[in-house]
Amino acid sequence: MPPAAETVLDEVDGGEGAGSSRRRPGLRSRGWLVPAVVAPLSAALLTAVLLGLATALSRTYPFGPVTRNVVDLGQQYLPYHAYWRALLLGETHGDAFLNWNSGFGSNFLGDIGTYLSSPFDLLVVAFPADRIELALYVVTAAKISAAGGAAALLLVRLRPGPWPVAAALGTAYALSGWTLNHGATVPMWLDGLLAFPLLCLVAEWARTGRRPLLGPVVVALAWISNFYTAYMATLGAAVFLAVRLLTGEEGATARRRIAGVLRAARSVLIGIGLAAPLVVVVFLGTKVADPTPLATFAPAAPTDFLARFLPATAGVTSPALFIGTPALALALTLPFNRAVAPRVRAGWTAAVVLVTLSLQWEPTHLLWHAGASPNGNPYRQTFVLSGLLLIAAWLSVARGVPRPAALLASGALLGALAWAARGSVEIDDWTFPAFLAAAALTLAAALLARQDVRRRAAGADRNAADADGNAADDRRNAGRAGPGLPALSAVPLLSALAVVLFVAAQAGETVVTGKRIDEQQRSEVAWSPRTGPWHASAAREVARADAWPRHRTDPGEMPGGNDVLLVGGQGADYYSSLTAEVTSSTLTSLGFGHYAKGRHPVTLDNPVTDVLFSIGTRMRSEPTEPVRQDARPRAEVTVATTPVPPLVTVRPREARAPRPGDSAFVRQELLLGSSVYELPRDTRRTGRTLTARCPAGTEVWLWAPEYKGSARLVGEGTSAVDFDGRPPAVTAPMRALGTVPPSGEVSIDLLPRKAGTKLPGQPVGCLVRARLDAAVRQLTATGATRVSAGGHSVTAELPPGSTGVAVLAAPRISGWRCAAGDAEPAPARAYQGLVAVPLDGRATTVNCSFRPPGLRLGGAVGAAALLALAATAGFHRRRQEFTRSAPADRSAGKVDG
């Protein structure tokens, strides 16, 4: 690796930081070859190439036939981006406030702030609807590449040095193990990956008193894009600032350091304030969201923790610490590199060690995650440690190749790490071959670079004999190369070879790691198939049948989650971190199933709930071939339309409240206002058989939310029905088993796949269709005569003299306000969990509208922050004018004197 040019503008903090008292290297010296331009561009390009190569080698879409829709990427983020594209193009019934498609009506501004508020997500409009997977991959690749460029920019602005190494280290940050194992399949977290180096730049501006307006804007963009990981990135930037202040220029006073902290705090507070209109909405949305079970933090085993520094390791119970063996080797040289100022070595080594330990200690774990241990991956902040390690690597190599003692110490630490991790369960068959190959190439690069250093030193000694001629040559060469960057033609061959070997080692190990992680994830975690003919067929049928707001159209079960966001319609499917507790609890109590511990309610193909939620058209799909990872599924889609009441109906006031222990059948009847089930008084379970008596010809329904196995109604022509209850994460929806035989004897064979599963007290209900038809006629006759819906509002015209309660078939989530007639809008009432408006017999219209909670408060905070930014701009302008006028005043005084 080539040593940094000796002509660089040295800085005031022991050679390792940007001081405020000397001229900084600018962007004018060599045009496009300036490190602050070429290093970020090279890092972004290299990152994109390596990411695409890893994707291609794993045969993953878009460079192969295999789906990349693992876990929530297919179940959640892909459908959200499909819906975001449709919303931006004006193709949805809802707007930025309310999503009519999901969960029978959900707070969409909260979902925007959680999943879709990154500027990169706007790229989806550039792709057709049937290429949404490609659009999401491009968004993902763009975020990762931008993160690589931002990291490289931070490095070269932090300390001048060889830009090819800065580009390689920027790529190492962007394609760290955290990105390959987690960030690439959770696209909104990638905004935090980009935010960390940018927020470190904001901290650097605050330390040196520069860019007081751009700093808050960068903070605001980071928190708007994804406030969750931006919070972690902000903590990481605070660590960065603390080290920079403590290891900065020797003469810095406490006053200057405090001023830097105050400027940084100002930027952060104003920036978060500017983001408040979204952040407050999301924050309040989490307060009413369906709570997930509390997670208890358990530190990773030491061997597993160390193993995650190595390539080709994957998992969620240990932190993804891989940054590449070459980059890690450079980072480990810093404590032993005497070319770096002692206070800098001590400060950055302490920061890296303390942040590493913070990953394993519960109080700091909770601090990183805003006080709540997350379910699933407990090491979501690991990208910050990756960034700090790469800063350490850069500070050690920026002034030149570390000396042999530092390189030997680093190699010894790497060897000890690999030896200690050899027994970890995280080790893959590719881990040690990739590690050894990268280590060998890194060693070769170091030897070549040291040889070049020795050759240069010998050449310098020879040149000293003829100082006059060589001094002139040196001045001419320095003038051509510019400060901090030797002319490309002057780069020695050995240095060029060293850089090539270093980049090859880093790139090759990263590609192998990306390939193996893709393959491991597909074999070990849940996945969804690629979008294809099945989704296209369903979308066509939904578009043909859509009658909103006259009634809803439910697309039924699809191979992925959040189906209605992909194909249209207005069903129950909804998967979000902000799924309201009232939505989850109401639907679950009515017999709907759910995933993700309640935050992903799914459709229920039941005629009673279709009536309750005005689902007049229902799609049913039957796959025509096995659903595979490497194929786009096909299915036959059928459409069924039945009469249902309007979206707004009128109910009596005196309906009793549900009681603890009520079955889903009873709760359906309470909400319907009619008795439509025959509920057997004596349901017996003998071994694997349920027996009961019901009227002949009625429909048998089994409600067993915690049951995992199959059930079959004994009789001719009946088939087994599967239930997949796995509480608390998954509950099974109620299912139809068949028709009661003429004898009235109901006998159900149970074939459980899990021992000890309990059934509810009233698992069997027999639906009487004639009673349900009568209930539909009654609700239709007394319900709204006309319903119209806007993006986040509903207006219904009612029959004259309507009394009781008008009920909108939507969960009563926070934010609904309603009025009957000319009354002032007020927070909506709840009727068995749905939106309700009291009627007095005089009003003939009902109006309801939805406003996301926190929007006004967030808007007020945002306006205050905007005023603070304007005040900062005015203060900065006056200060600049004073600074410009002061020399003129002093000069005038001298002339007068």
DODOLO-287403 format. One record per residue (C-alpha): residue in one letter; x, y, z. Coordinates in steps of 0.5 Angstrom, whole numbers, padded with zeros to 4 digits, always signed. Each point is the difference from the previous one (the first is absolute). Example, Ala and Ser with C-alpha at 12.3 -4.5 7.8 and 13.67 -1.06 7.14 Angstrom:
2
A+0025-0009+0016
S+0002+0007-0002
//
This chain:
897
M+0000+0000+0000
P+0003+0007-0002
P+0002+0004+0006
A-0004+0007+0000
A+0004+0006-0004
E+0005+0003+0004
T-0003+0007-0002
V-0007-0001+0003
L-0002+0006+0004
D+0001-0002+0007
E-0005+0001+0005
V+0000+0003+0007
D-0002-0006+0004
G+0006-0004+0000
G-0001-0002-0007
E-0007-0004+0001
G-0005+0005-0001
A-0003+0007-0003
G+0002+0006+0004
S-0004+0006-0001
S+0007+0005+0000
R+0003-0002-0006
R-0002-0001-0008
R-0004-0006-0001
P+0002-0004-0007
G-0006+0002-0005
L-0003-0003-0006
R+0004+0005-0005
S+0007-0003+0000
R-0001-0006-0005
G-0008+0001-0003
W-0003-0007+0000
L+0006-0004+0003
V+0000+0004+0006
P-0001-0006+0006
A-0006+0004+0003
V-0004-0002-0007
V+0004-0006-0003
A+0000-0004+0006
P-0008+0000+0002
L-0001-0001-0008
S+0005-0006+0000
A-0003-0003+0007
A-0007+0001-0003
L+0001-0004-0007
L+0004-0005+0004
T-0005-0001+0005
A-0005-0001-0006
V+0004-0005-0004
L+0002-0004+0006
L-0008+0000+0002
G-0002-0002-0007
L+0005-0006+0000
A-0001-0003+0006
T-0008+0000-0002
A+0002-0003-0006
L+0004-0006+0003
S-0005-0001+0004
R-0005-0001-0006
T-0005+0005+0004
Y-0004+0005-0004
P+0001+0004-0004
F+0006-0003-0002
G-0003-0007+0001
P-0006-0004+0000
V-0001-0001+0008
T-0004+0005+0004
R+0003+0005+0005
N-0006+0001+0004
V+0002-0003+0007
V-0004+0001+0006
D-0003+0007+0000
L+0003+0002-0006
G-0005-0004-0004
Q-0005+0001+0005
Q+0000+0007+0002
Y+0005+0005-0004
L-0001-0003-0007
P-0008+0001+0001
Y+0001+0007+0003
H+0004+0002-0006
A-0005-0002-0005
Y-0005+0004+0004
W+0004+0006+0000
R+0001+0000-0007
A-0007+0000-0001
L-0001+0005+0005
L+0005+0005-0003
L-0003-0001-0007
G-0007+0001+0002
E-0003-0007+0000
T-0002-0002+0007
H-0007+0002+0003
G+0004+0002+0006
D+0005+0006+0001
A+0006+0002+0005
F-0005+0000+0006
L-0004-0007-0001
N+0001-0006-0003
W-0006-0003-0002
N+0003-0007-0003
S+0003-0003+0007
G-0003-0002+0006
F-0007+0003-0002
G+0003+0007+0001
S+0007+0002+0003
N+0004+0006+0001
F+0004+0000-0006
L+0004+0007+0002
G+0003-0004+0006
D+0002-0006-0005
I+0003+0005-0005
G+0005+0003+0006
T+0002-0007+0002
Y+0001-0003-0007
L-0001+0004-0006
S+0003+0007+0002
S+0007+0000-0003
P+0001+0004-0006
F+0003-0006-0003
D-0007-0004+0000
L-0003+0005-0005
L+0004-0004-0005
V-0006-0005-0001
V-0004+0005-0004
A+0006-0001-0006
F-0002-0008+0000
P-0006-0003-0003
A-0005-0003+0005
D+0002-0007-0002
R+0007+0001+0001
I+0000+0002+0008
E+0005-0005+0002
L+0005+0003-0005
A-0002+0007+0003
L+0001-0002+0007
Y+0007-0003-0002
V+0002+0006-0003
V-0002+0004+0006
T+0004-0004+0004
A+0006+0000-0004
A+0000+0008+0000
K-0001+0000+0007
I+0006-0004+0001
S+0004+0003-0005
A-0001+0007+0003
A+0002-0003+0007
G+0006-0002-0003
G+0002+0007-0004
A-0002+0004+0007
A+0005-0005+0004
A+0005+0002-0005
L-0001+0007+0000
L+0000+0000+0008
L+0007-0003+0000
V+0003+0004-0005
R-0003+0007+0003
L+0002-0003+0007
R+0008-0001-0002
P+0003+0001-0007
G+0003-0007-0003
P+0000-0005-0006
W-0007+0001-0003
P+0000-0008-0003
V+0000-0002+0008
A-0005+0005+0002
A-0005-0003-0006
A+0002-0007+0002
L-0002+0001+0008
G-0006+0004-0002
T-0002-0006-0004
A+0002-0005+0006
Y-0005+0005+0004
A-0006-0001-0005
L+0001-0007-0001
S+0001-0002+0008
G-0003-0006+0002
W-0005+0004+0003
T-0002+0002-0007
L+0000-0007-0003
N-0003-0003+0006
H-0006+0005+0002
G+0000+0006-0004
A+0000-0002-0007
T-0007-0004+0002
V-0003+0006+0005
P+0001+0006-0005
M-0002+0005+0005
W+0006-0001+0004
L+0005+0001-0005
D-0002+0008+0001
G+0003-0001+0006
L+0006-0003-0003
L+0001+0006-0004
A-0002+0005+0005
F+0006-0002+0005
P+0006+0003-0005
L-0005+0006-0001
L-0001+0001+0007
C+0007+0000+0002
L+0002+0005-0006
V-0006+0004+0004
A+0004-0001+0006
E+0007+0002-0003
W-0004+0007-0003
A-0002+0001+0007
R+0007-0001+0003
T+0003+0005-0005
G-0006+0005+0000
R-0002-0001-0007
R-0006-0001-0004
P-0005+0001+0005
L-0006+0000-0004
L+0002-0006-0004
G+0001-0004+0006
P-0007+0000+0003
V-0003-0001-0007
V+0004-0007-0001
V-0002-0002+0007
A-0007+0001-0002
L+0001-0004-0006
A+0003-0006+0004
W-0006+0000+0005
I-0005+0001-0005
S+0002-0006-0004
N+0000-0004+0006
F+0000+0002+0007
Y+0002-0006+0003
T+0006-0002-0003
A+0002+0008+0000
Y-0001+0000+0007
M+0006-0005+0000
A+0004+0003-0005
T-0001+0007+0004
L+0003-0004+0007
G+0006-0002-0005
A+0001+0007-0002
A+0000+0002+0007
V+0005-0005+0002
F+0004+0002-0007
L+0000+0008+0003
A+0002-0002+0007
V+0006-0003-0003
R+0002+0005-0005
L-0001+0006+0006
L+0004-0004+0005
T+0006-0002-0006
G+0000+0006-0003
E+0005+0006-0001
E+0004+0000+0007
G-0001+0008+0001
A-0008-0001+0000
T-0003+0003+0006
A-0006-0002+0004
R-0004+0005-0003
R+0001-0002-0007
R-0002-0007+0001
I-0006+0002+0004
A-0002+0005-0006
G+0001-0006-0005
V-0005-0004+0005
L-0005+0005+0000
R+0000+0001-0008
A-0001-0007-0001
A-0005+0000+0005
R-0004+0006-0004
S+0001-0004-0006
V-0003-0006+0003
L-0006+0003+0003
I-0002+0004-0006
G+0001-0006-0004
I-0004-0004+0004
G-0005+0006+0000
L-0001+0000-0007
A-0001-0007+0000
A-0005+0000+0005
P-0007+0000-0004
L+0002-0007-0002
V+0004-0002+0006
V-0006+0002+0005
V-0005-0004-0004
V+0004-0006+0000
F+0002+0000+0007
L-0007+0001+0002
G-0002-0006-0005
T+0005-0004+0004
K-0004+0002+0007
V-0007-0003-0003
A+0004-0006-0004
D-0002-0007+0002
P+0006-0002+0005
T+0005-0005-0001
P+0002-0005+0005
L+0005+0003+0004
A+0007-0002-0002
T+0006-0002+0005
F+0007+0002-0002
A+0005-0006+0000
P+0007+0002-0002
A+0003-0004-0006
A+0005-0006+0002
P+0007+0003+0000
T+0002-0005-0006
D-0006+0002-0004
F+0001+0007+0001
L+0007-0001-0002
A-0002-0004-0006
R-0004+0005-0003
F+0006+0004-0002
L+0002-0005-0005
P-0003-0001-0007
A-0006-0004-0002
T-0003+0000+0007
A-0008+0001+0001
G-0005+0000+0006
V-0004+0005+0004
T+0002-0002+0007
S+0007+0003-0001
P+0002+0006-0003
A+0002+0001-0007
L+0007+0003+0001
F+0004-0002-0007
I+0003+0006-0003
G+0005-0005-0004
T+0007-0002+0002
P+0004+0005-0003
A-0004+0006+0003
L+0000-0004+0007
A+0007-0001-0001
L+0001+0008-0001
A-0004+0001+0006
L+0004-0004+0004
T+0006+0003-0001
L-0002+0007+0003
P+0002-0001+0007
F+0007-0002-0002
N+0001+0005-0006
R+0005+0005+0003
A-0001+0004-0006
V-0007+0002+0003
A+0000+0005+0006
P+0000-0003+0006
R-0007+0003+0003
V-0003-0002-0007
R+0002-0007+0001
A-0003+0000+0007
G-0006+0004-0002
W-0002-0004-0006
T+0002-0007+0003
A-0004+0001+0007
A-0006+0002-0005
V+0000-0006-0004
V+0001-0004+0007
L-0005+0003+0004
V-0006+0000-0006
T+0002-0008-0001
L-0001-0001+0007
S-0007+0004+0000
L-0002-0005-0005
Q+0000-0005+0006
W-0002+0003+0006
E-0008+0001+0001
P+0000+0007+0002
T+0004+0003-0006
H-0004-0005-0004
L-0007+0003+0002
L+0004+0007-0001
W+0001-0002-0007
H-0007-0002-0001
A-0004+0006+0003
G-0001-0004+0006
A-0004-0006-0003
S+0004-0006-0002
P-0003-0002-0007
N-0003-0007-0002
G+0004-0004-0005
N+0007+0003-0001
P+0003+0004+0006
Y+0006+0003-0003
R-0003+0005-0005
Q+0005+0005+0002
T+0006-0004-0002
F+0001+0004-0006
V+0003+0006+0004
L+0005-0004+0003
S+0002-0002-0007
G+0001+0007-0002
L+0004+0001+0006
L+0005-0005-0002
L+0001+0002-0007
I+0001+0007+0003
A+0006-0003+0004
A+0002-0004-0006
W+0001+0007-0004
L+0003+0004+0006
S+0005-0006+0000
V+0002+0000-0008
A-0002+0007-0002
R+0007+0003+0001
G+0004-0007-0002
V+0000-0007+0000
P+0001-0002+0008
R+0007-0002+0002
P+0001-0008+0000
A-0001+0000+0008
A-0007+0003-0001
L-0001-0005-0005
L+0003-0006+0004
A-0005+0002+0006
S-0006+0000-0005
G+0002-0006-0003
A+0000-0004+0007
L-0006+0003+0002
L-0004-0002-0006
G+0003-0007+0001
A-0002-0001+0007
L-0007+0003-0002
A-0001-0006-0005
W+0003-0005+0004
A-0005+0002+0006
A-0006+0000-0005
R+0002-0007-0003
G-0005-0004+0004
S-0006+0005-0001
V-0007-0002-0003
E+0000+0006-0004
I+0006-0003-0004
D-0001-0002-0007
D+0004-0004-0005
W+0002+0006-0004
T+0002+0004+0006
F+0007-0002+0001
P+0002-0001-0007
A-0002+0007-0002
F+0003+0003+0006
L+0007-0004-0001
A+0000+0003-0007
A-0002+0007+0002
A+0005+0000+0005
A+0006-0003-0005
L-0002+0005-0005
T+0000+0006+0005
L+0007-0003+0003
A+0002+0001-0008
A-0002+0007+0000
A+0003+0002+0006
L+0007-0003-0002
L-0001+0003-0007
A-0001+0007+0004
R+0005-0001+0005
Q+0005-0001-0006
D-0002+0006-0004
V+0001+0004+0007
R+0007-0003+0000
R+0001+0002-0007
R-0002+0007+0001
A+0004+0001+0006
A+0006-0003-0004
G-0001+0005-0006
A-0001+0006+0005
D+0007-0002+0003
R+0003+0000-0007
N-0004+0006-0002
A+0003+0004+0005
A+0007+0000-0003
D-0003+0005-0005
A-0005+0004+0004
D+0000+0006-0005
G-0002-0004-0006
N-0005-0005+0004
A-0003+0006+0004
A-0002+0003-0007
D-0003-0006-0002
D-0004-0001+0006
R-0003+0007+0000
R-0002-0001-0007
N-0003-0007+0001
A-0003+0002+0006
G-0003+0006-0004
R-0003-0005-0005
A-0003-0005+0005
G-0003+0005+0005
P+0000+0000+0008
G-0002-0007+0002
L+0000-0004-0006
P+0006-0002-0004
A-0001+0000-0008
L-0003-0007-0002
S+0006-0001-0005
A+0005+0001+0006
V-0003-0005+0004
P+0005-0006+0001
L-0001-0007-0003
L+0000-0003+0007
S-0005+0004+0003
A-0005-0001-0006
L+0001-0007+0001
A-0001+0000+0008
V-0006+0004-0001
V-0003-0005-0005
L+0002-0006+0004
F-0004+0004+0006
V-0006+0002-0004
A+0000-0007-0003
A+0000-0004+0007
Q-0005+0005+0003
A-0005-0001-0006
G+0001-0007-0001
E-0001-0002+0008
T-0006+0005-0001
V-0003-0003-0006
V+0001-0007+0003
T-0004+0002+0007
G-0005+0003-0004
K-0001-0006-0004
R+0000-0005+0006
I-0005+0005+0004
D-0005+0000-0006
E+0000-0008+0000
Q+0000-0001+0007
Q-0006+0005+0001
R-0004-0004-0005
S+0001-0007+0003
E-0001+0002+0007
V-0006+0006+0001
A-0007+0001-0003
W+0000+0002-0007
S-0005+0003-0005
P+0000-0002-0008
R+0001+0005-0005
T-0006+0004-0002
G-0002-0002-0007
P-0006-0003-0004
W-0004-0002+0007
H+0000+0007+0002
A-0001+0003-0007
S-0007-0004+0000
A-0002+0002+0006
A+0001+0007-0001
R-0004+0000-0007
E-0006-0003+0004
V+0001+0005+0006
A+0000+0005-0005
R-0006-0003-0004
A-0004-0001+0006
D+0001+0006+0004
A-0006+0004+0003
W+0003+0004+0005
P-0003+0003+0004
R-0007-0003-0001
H+0004-0006+0003
R+0007-0003+0001
T+0003-0005-0005
D+0005-0005+0004
P+0005-0003-0004
G+0001-0006+0004
E+0006-0004+0002
M+0006+0001-0004
P+0007-0003+0000
G+0003+0006+0004
G-0003+0005+0005
N-0003+0006+0000
D-0003-0002-0006
V-0005+0006-0001
L+0006+0004-0001
L+0002-0004-0006
V-0006-0001-0004
G-0005+0005+0003
G-0007-0001+0004
Q-0002+0002+0007
G+0002-0006+0004
A+0002-0002+0007
D+0007-0002-0002
Y+0005+0005+0004
Y+0007+0000+0002
S+0003+0005+0003
S+0004+0002+0007
L-0006+0005+0001
T-0005-0005-0001
A-0005+0003+0005
E-0002-0004+0006
V-0007+0001-0001
T+0000-0002-0007
S+0004-0007+0002
S-0004-0001+0006
T-0007+0001-0003
L+0002-0004-0006
T+0003-0006+0004
S-0006+0000+0005
L-0005-0001-0006
G+0004-0006-0003
F+0005+0003-0004
G+0007-0003+0000
H+0007+0004+0000
Y+0007+0000+0000
A+0006+0004+0003
K-0003-0001+0007
G-0006+0004-0002
R+0003+0005-0005
H-0002-0003-0006
P-0008-0002+0000
V-0002-0004-0006
T-0006-0001-0004
L-0006-0005+0002
D-0004-0003-0005
N-0006+0000+0004
P-0007+0002-0002
V-0002+0004+0007
T+0006+0004+0000
D-0001+0001-0007
V-0006+0003+0002
L+0003+0004+0006
F+0005+0004-0005
S-0004+0000-0006
I+0004-0004-0004
G-0004-0001-0006
T+0005-0003-0005
R+0005-0006+0002
M+0005-0003-0004
R+0003-0007+0001
S+0006-0003-0003
E+0002-0007-0001
P+0008-0001-0002
T+0001-0003-0007
E+0007-0003+0002
P+0004+0000+0006
V+0003+0007+0003
R+0007-0001-0001
Q+0006+0005+0002
D+0002+0000-0007
A-0006+0001-0004
R-0006+0005-0001
P-0006-0003+0003
R-0007-0001-0004
A-0007-0001+0003
E-0007+0000-0003
V-0004+0006+0003
T-0007-0001+0001
V-0005+0006+0002
A-0006-0001+0005
T-0005+0006+0001
T-0005+0000+0005
P-0005+0005+0003
V+0002+0004+0006
P-0002+0006+0004
P+0003+0007-0002
L+0007+0002+0003
V-0004+0004+0006
T-0006-0003+0003
V-0005+0002+0006
R+0000-0004+0006
P-0004+0000+0007
R+0003+0003+0006
E-0001-0005+0005
A+0005-0006-0003
R+0003-0003+0006
A+0008+0001+0000
P+0004-0007-0001
R+0002-0004+0007
P+0006-0003+0001
G+0000-0007-0003
D-0005+0001-0005
S+0002-0004-0006
A+0001+0003-0007
F-0007-0002-0002
V-0003+0004+0005
R+0004+0006-0001
Q-0002+0000-0007
E-0007-0001+0002
L+0000+0006+0004
L+0003+0004-0005
L-0005-0002-0005
G-0006+0001+0005
S-0003-0007-0002
S+0001-0007+0002
V+0002-0004-0006
Y+0004-0006+0003
E-0002-0006+0003
L+0005-0001+0006
P+0000-0007+0002
R-0001+0000+0008
D+0004-0006+0001
T+0006-0001-0004
R+0004-0006+0002
R+0008-0002-0002
T+0001-0007+0001
G+0008-0001-0002
R+0000+0003-0007
T-0007+0000-0001
L-0005+0006+0001
T-0007-0002+0000
A-0007+0005+0000
R-0007+0001-0002
C-0002+0005-0005
P-0006+0001-0005
A+0000-0004-0006
G+0003+0004-0006
T+0003+0005+0004
E+0008+0002-0002
V+0005-0002+0005
W+0005+0005+0002
L+0006-0002+0005
W+0003+0006+0004
A+0007-0003+0003
P+0005+0006+0000
E+0006-0004+0003
Y-0001-0006-0003
K+0005-0003-0005
G-0002-0006-0004
S-0006-0002-0004
A-0007-0001+0001
R-0005-0004-0004
L-0008+0000+0000
V-0001-0008+0000
G-0005-0001-0006
E+0000-0002-0007
G+0004+0005-0005
T+0003+0004+0006
S+0008+0002+0000
A+0005+0002+0005
V+0001+0008+0002
D+0006+0002+0002
F+0001+0005+0007
D+0007+0003+0001
G-0001+0003+0007
R+0007+0001+0003
P-0002+0005+0006
P+0002+0006+0001
A+0003+0001-0007
V-0005-0003-0004
T-0008-0002+0001
A-0004-0004-0005
P-0006+0003-0003
M-0007-0004+0001
R-0001-0005-0005
A-0006-0003-0004
L+0000-0007+0001
G-0007-0002-0004
T-0007-0001+0001
V-0004-0004+0006
P-0002-0007-0003
P-0008-0001+0001
S+0001-0004+0006
G+0003+0007+0004
E+0006-0004+0002
V+0006+0004+0000
S+0007-0004+0000
I+0006+0004-0001
D+0007-0004-0001
L+0006+0004+0003
L+0007-0002-0002
P+0004+0005+0004
R+0008+0001-0002
K+0001+0003+0007
A-0002-0004+0006
G-0003+0004+0006
T-0004+0005-0004
K-0006+0003+0003
L-0007+0001-0003
P-0004+0006+0002
G-0006-0002+0004
Q-0005+0001-0006
P+0004-0002-0006
V-0006-0002-0004
G-0005+0004-0003
C-0006-0002-0006
L-0002+0006-0004
V-0007+0000-0002
R+0000+0004-0007
A-0007+0002+0000
R+0001+0004+0007
L+0006+0003-0004
D-0004+0002-0006
A-0005+0003+0005
A+0005+0004+0003
V+0003+0003-0006
R-0007+0002-0002
Q-0002+0004+0006
L+0007+0003+0000
T-0001+0002-0007
A-0007+0003+0001
T+0002+0004+0006
G+0007+0002-0002
A+0003+0006-0005
T-0003+0001-0006
R+0006+0003-0003
V+0007+0000+0002
S+0006+0004-0003
A+0007+0000+0002
G+0006+0004-0001
G+0007-0001+0002
H-0001+0000+0007
S-0007+0002+0001
V-0007-0004-0001
T-0007+0004+0000
A-0006-0004+0000
E-0007+0001-0001
L-0005-0003+0005
P-0008-0001-0001
P-0004+0005+0004
G-0001-0001+0007
S+0006-0005+0001
T+0001-0001+0008
G+0005-0004+0004
V+0008+0000-0003
A+0002+0001-0007
V+0006-0005-0001
L+0006+0001-0005
A+0003-0007-0002
A+0007+0002+0002
P+0004-0001+0007
R-0001+0006+0005
I+0008+0002-0001
S+0002+0006+0003
G-0001+0006-0004
W-0007-0001-0002
R-0005+0006+0001
C-0007+0000-0002
A-0007+0004+0000
A-0007-0001-0001
G-0004+0005-0005
D+0003+0007+0002
A+0003-0002+0006
E+0008+0002+0002
P+0004-0006-0002
A+0002-0004+0007
P+0005-0006+0001
A-0004-0006-0002
R-0003-0005+0004
A+0001-0007+0000
Y-0005-0005-0001
Q+0003-0007+0001
G+0006+0002-0002
L-0002+0004-0007
V-0001+0008-0001
A-0007+0002+0003
V-0004+0006+0000
P-0006+0001+0004
L-0007+0002-0003
D-0005+0004+0003
G-0006-0001-0006
R+0001+0007-0003
A+0007-0001-0004
T+0000-0003-0007
T+0007+0000-0001
V+0006-0002+0003
N+0007+0002-0001
C+0007-0003+0002
S+0007+0002-0001
F+0007-0002+0002
R+0005+0004+0002
P+0007-0004+0002
P+0001+0002+0008
G+0006+0004+0001
L-0001+0004-0007
R-0002+0007+0004
L+0006-0001+0005
G+0005-0002-0005
G-0002+0006-0004
A+0001+0005+0005
V+0007-0003+0002
G+0002+0000-0007
A-0002+0007-0001
A+0003+0002+0006
A+0007-0004-0002
L-0001+0004-0007
L+0000+0007+0004
A+0006-0002+0004
L+0003-0002-0007
A-0001+0007-0003
A+0002+0003+0007
T+0007-0004-0001
A+0000+0002-0007
G-0001+0008+0002
F+0006-0001+0006
H+0005-0003-0005
R-0001+0005-0005
R+0001+0006+0005
R+0006-0004+0002
Q+0003+0000-0007
E-0002+0007-0001
F+0004+0002+0007
T+0006-0005-0002
R+0000+0004-0007
S+0000+0007+0003
A+0004-0001+0006
P+0007+0000-0005
A-0003+0006-0004
D-0001+0004+0007
R+0007-0002+0003
S+0003+0002-0007
A-0004+0007+0000
G+0003+0001+0007
K+0007-0001-0002
V-0001+0005-0005
D-0003+0005+0004
G+0005-0001+0005
//
